[in-house]
Amino acid sequence: MLSKQVVNLLNEQIAKEMYAANLYLSMSSWCYENSYDGAGAFLFQHAGEESDHAKRLISYLNETDSHVELQSIKQPENNFKSLLDVFEKTYKHEQTITESINSLVDHMLAHKDYPTFNFLQWYVSEQHEEEALFRGIVDKIKLVDDNGNGIYLVDQYIKTLIKK
Ligand code: OFO
């Protein structure tokens, strides 16, 4: 049985994952609107992954007979300056999520909640991959210096990152 504090912390993490899903949907729509269709499709798919991250937490709470309490989600930003701005913000957002997961892991260890500590290891690996993924995209956009032809090619590259 999970402690009340752990249940609250996991419910808060669900809200963070749902916010990420909404933020990436918002970014995806901005990309489509500005003819970055590759990035639009990639972020649309990634929003689905974020909502899967939330569902994984919900299932864990359900399996442990804990109370799921969905929280209100703040409105995501919906205007961006450039493709670089979008991906710098995704990268920054992923770093925030990593901090949040790390502090959950710290809590579980300190309170000897080993099953939840173990459950969270999936998120630790996922954050490692996601930070590398988004940092890689930021680096590619910087390489072409937001230049017209180059940015088109980067958009096509981002499309290849869509999981089959
Ligand atoms: Fe992109 O991160 Fe969820 O966990």
Boltz pocket constraint, residues with backbone or C-beta under 6 A from the ligand:
constraints:
  - pocket:
      binder: B
      contacts: [[A, 17], [A, 20], [A, 49], [A, 50], [A, 53], [A, 94], [A, 97], [A, 123], [A, 126], [A, 127], [A, 130]]
      max_distance: 6.0
